[in-house]
């Protein structure tokens, strides 16, 4: 998924930002907030206890938990 396509449905789910992992930064955790910054085509994501400003075109993986398997 691309960051600009995130919706409120992703809040509370585990997300992974492979771009940040390559930089050695926190890249996986529970998504708490999404703030679109249209002026500079980025979004501020609160993942766990950290805020990350990422380009809206960046790849993000949203993990959907499946119960009962």
Secondary structure, 3 states (H helix, E strand, C coil): CEHHHCCHHHCCCEEECHHHHHCCCCCEEEEEEEEEEHHHCEEEEEECCEEEEEECCCECEEECCCCCC
